[in-house]
Every structure is written in C-alpha cells, then in structure tokens.
Amino acid sequence: MPENEDAMDLWLTVQTQWRAGGMGIVGLDYAEVRVWAKELGITMTPAMWGKIRRLERLTLEVSHATK
C-alpha cells in the first residue's frame, strides 16, 4: 500500500536502534527514529508515529513471547 511506504522505509532503517535491558529489547530509541526520519525526508506526523509504534509493539510482543 503506497500510504505505508514511508513507514516501512523508516521501520527497516531503524532496526538497529533498539534499546535493550536485562530482559531483552524494551523499545525503539525514539530520538534516533527522529534522526533517521529527517535523514530520509519523512515527516513524523502523529499518524506516522502511530504506524511506527504499532510495528514496535508487535515486535516486542513476538520477542517477549519467544522467551
């Protein structure tokens, strides 16, 4: 879907920007998400943040379910 291309480009780019703790990954480093969005020319609207946060939440659920 064309309306999700920017979100997917950003998502794939920030896959090295996870914060981790003693229990594994805990979430994305949002400051770095902003940096990469700017680098890619993507405006971080509330809708874009929502897409990234949904992908983050799904990734965390899968990651924590496999432990």
URBEL-V5050 format. One record per pair of residues at least 12 apart in sequence whose C-alpha atoms are under 10 Angstrom apart, sorted by sequence separation. I is the first residue (numbers start at 0). J is the second residue. D is the distance in whole Angstrom. If there is no record, write none. Layout:
I|J|D + I|J|D
//
This chain:
15|27|9 + 16|28|6 + 17|29|9 + 14|27|8 + 15|28|9 + 16|29|8 + 13|27|8 + 16|30|9 + 17|31|9 + 13|28|9 + 16|31|7 + 17|32|10 + 33|48|10 + 13|29|10 + 15|31|10 + 16|32|8 + 32|48|10 + 13|31|8 + 14|32|10 + 13|32|6 + 16|35|10 + 29|48|10 + 32|51|9 + 12|32|9 + 13|33|10 + 13|34|10 + 10|32|9 + 13|35|7 + 29|51|10 + 9|32|8 + 12|35|7 + 13|36|9 + 29|52|10 + 9|33|10 + 12|36|9 + 27|51|9 + 10|35|10 + 27|52|9 + 9|35|7 + 10|36|10 + 26|52|9 + 9|36|6 + 12|39|9 + 8|36|9 + 9|37|10 + 27|55|7 + 9|38|10 + 26|55|7 + 27|56|10 + 6|36|9 + 9|39|8 + 25|55|10 + 26|56|8 + 5|36|9 + 8|39|8 + 9|40|10 + 25|56|10 + 9|41|8 + 26|58|9 + 27|59|10 + 8|41|9 + 26|59|7 + 5|39|9 + 24|58|9 + 25|59|7 + 5|40|9 + 6|41|9 + 24|59|7 + 5|41|7 + 23|59|9 + 5|42|9 + 6|43|10 + 25|62|10 + 9|47|10 + 13|51|10 + 17|55|10 + 24|62|8 + 25|63|9 + 23|62|8 + 24|63|8 + 6|46|10 + 10|50|9 + 23|63|8 + 6|47|6 + 10|51|7 + 14|55|10 + 22|63|9 + 5|47|8 + 6|48|9 + 9|51|8 + 10|52|10 + 6|49|10 + 7|50|9 + 23|66|9 + 3|47|9 + 6|50|7 + 7|51|8 + 10|54|8 + 22|66|9 + 5|50|10 + 6|51|7 + 10|55|9 + 3|50|8 + 7|54|9 + 6|54|9
//
